[in-house]
Amino acid sequence: MAGPCDDLRIIEIGSGAAAEIATMVLADFGADVVKVERPGGDAIREQAAAPMWLRGKRSVVLDLASREGKESARRLVQTADVVVASFRPGEAEKYGLDYASLKARSPGLIYCSVTGWGPKGPYAQYPADETLVAAKSARMWAMAYIDRREGPGFEAVQVGTHAAAQSAIAGILAALEVRERSGFGQLVETSLLQGMFPYDLNNLVREQMLERFPEKAQSELFARYYSPDAQPTLGYQPIMASDGRWIQLANLMEHLFQASIVSLGLAEKILADPRYAGAPNGVSEDAREEIRNAMLMAARERTADDLMDEFKASANVAADLVGTAQTGLYHSDMVSNGEVIELEDPDVGMVRQLGPLALLRDTPAHIERAAPRVGQHTAEVLAETPGPQPLRSVTGDRTAPLTGLTVLEFATIIAAPLGASLLGDLGARVIKVEPTDGGDPMRGMGGAGLTAYLGSSKTTASKESICIDLKTHSGQEIVRSLVAQADMIVHNYRPGVPERLGIGYEQAKAIRPEIIWLSVSGYGPDGAGAPRPAAHPIPGAVDGGALLQAGEGWPQGDLSSIDGLREAARRFYRANESNP
């Protein structure tokens, strides 16, 4: 079966990490990506990640300052489906490589512009540097109080770059979908600034609510978080073992938290004591801190391996070891799910790197070609004469990209529901199937008053909602009727659960053969961790992002004392929680 992007030809012009990541992903899934570089090579090659970002691409050197270079670039564009450009606003026009100039020759062209600050506005000409964007957009205030000082903190994990890359991929694929109907290409724009905001579930809305409804928007939960003394929620507590290694817990739901308490040997002390009834979230402040201290001290009595063996045996404890980006590339589940690959680079040798963005069972990615040398394919590409892209039939249908697509969402909390909301933003009809005992637990998770609904206001946007008891025969009958009319199922259940509820892939396929079935899980479907729960602090701990944000020298202080443990855990939690 052909790959999803096998028939795509993409010309990449300009220099920027977000565009590199976006075109890398498209190349992984079969697109012919031709990277146009300046004489001497793109400055992006100086980045450590360049061997990964450039893989699967062909390199062409053109001097865009010369007439010949400009004309060669324009001829290349005429053969392309997509151009991905990383120029500052106004720069592409100097070369005749802006969308307005190119679409006259290629009306079916999709032109994706990735800038730092957007196409216009007072900061449009500022350098496309994530550090500057993070500072100006208030992203660095999310790092406040990692250090015990007033003011913002440096953003170590470049989330804006990666979110802008995801936006570029989504925008390109959406524009291609529209082109299939309309015959026309279009301009797609995203920026590092825009990439700062998809993950912000609370701050923007909360600040507006505090101005308009200060009393209703107050929340003890948020007040605690926006304090330099804020400790983790109990479910997200980092703990240190007797051998000095740290483990990140991620037990947001009550039954998972209780399982972690049992695994720590604290069942009698915590779960049997009426003072702690309602833990982790429904206890007094004093009780909460007593539980925290007990967890920290219990972990000190066992090695990290012993603790992880206990947590894994439970199958209901979300926990993993704190590591670096390097150790993350050897995580057994990353390896088992094909999320890590090795490619022989012509200049630096074997490079261990991230694998494909997602696992498509029938049309998987094929990553076989290492990064090209500068200009390696110049003669080859310029000698090709594929001719201009053919004219497409024109219907004039320019409705939203996913108009007519029906998505059934069986998911809770953040990642999968947020992804489904983005599908709704693109025009899909998203039906969120929720449990009958209060719906998605994300509803009301933000504390009290208006703030209780800040997070869910984003994860439930662009959707319809229906509550169904999936454990009943009548509930499953309703779901089967919905599946018969759906194009896609999105869920974040652990393996085996969809089948028990009647919505497993084979079951859904029997009802609707063309169904797309998307599983968004913690560890992936194919490794030893597949049946284990997870939440966002886990990858932050495993992949080194939280450790990088915590800063050199963490953990510091006297770790033999409870106060030292609490302070080290506080700092790591703030570093982890501030990044998606």
Sequence and secondary structure as in RCSB ss.txt:
>XXXX:A:sequence
MAGPCDDLRIIEIGSGAAAEIATMVLADFGADVVKVERPGGDAIREQAAAPMWLRGKRSVVLDLASREGKESARR
LVQTADVVVASFRPGEAEKYGLDYASLKARSPGLIYCSVTGWGPKGPYAQYPADETLVAAKSARMWAMAYIDRRE
GPGFEAVQVGTHAAAQSAIAGILAALEVRERSGFGQLVETSLLQGMFPYDLNNLVREQMLERFPEKAQSELFARY
YSPDAQPTLGYQPIMASDGRWIQLANLMEHLFQASIVSLGLAEKILADPRYAGAPNGVSEDAREEIRNAMLMAAR
ERTADDLMDEFKASANVAADLVGTAQTGLYHSDMVSNGEVIELEDPDVGMVRQLGPLALLRDTPAHIERAAPRVG
QHTAEVLAETPGPQPLRSVTGDRTAPLTGLTVLEFATIIAAPLGASLLGDLGARVIKVEPTDGGDPMRGMGGAGL
TAYLGSSKTTASKESICIDLKTHSGQEIVRSLVAQADMIVHNYRPGVPERLGIGYEQAKAIRPEIIWLSVSGYGP
DGAGAPRPAAHPIPGAVDGGALLQAGEGWPQGDLSSIDGLREAARRFYRANESNP
>XXXX:A:secstr
   TTTT EEEEEE  HHHHHHHHHHHHTT EEEEEE TT  GGGGSTTHHHHTTTEEEEE  TTSHHHHHHHHH
HHHT SEEEEE  TTHHHHTT SHHHHHTT TT EEEEEESS SSSTTTTS   HHHHHHHTTGGGGGTTSSSSS
S     S HHHHHHHHHHHHHHHHHHHHHHHHS   EEEEEHHHHTSTT SSHHHHHHHHHH TTTT  HHHHHH
TSTT    GGG EEE TTS EEEE   SHHHHHHHHHHTT IIIIIT GGGTTTTTSS HHHHHHHHHHHHHHHT
TS HHHHHHHHHHHSS  EEE   HHHHTT HHHHHTT EEEEEETTTEEEEEE  SS  SSS          TT
TTHHHHHH    S            TTTT EEEEE  SSHHHHHHHHHHHTT EEEEEE TTTS TTTTTT SGG
GGGHHHHHHTTTEEEEE  TTSHHHHHHHHHHHTT SEEEE   TTHHHHHT SHHHHHHH TT EEEE  SS S
SSTTTTS   THHHHHHTSHHHHHH TT S S TTSHHHHHHHHHHHHHHHHT  
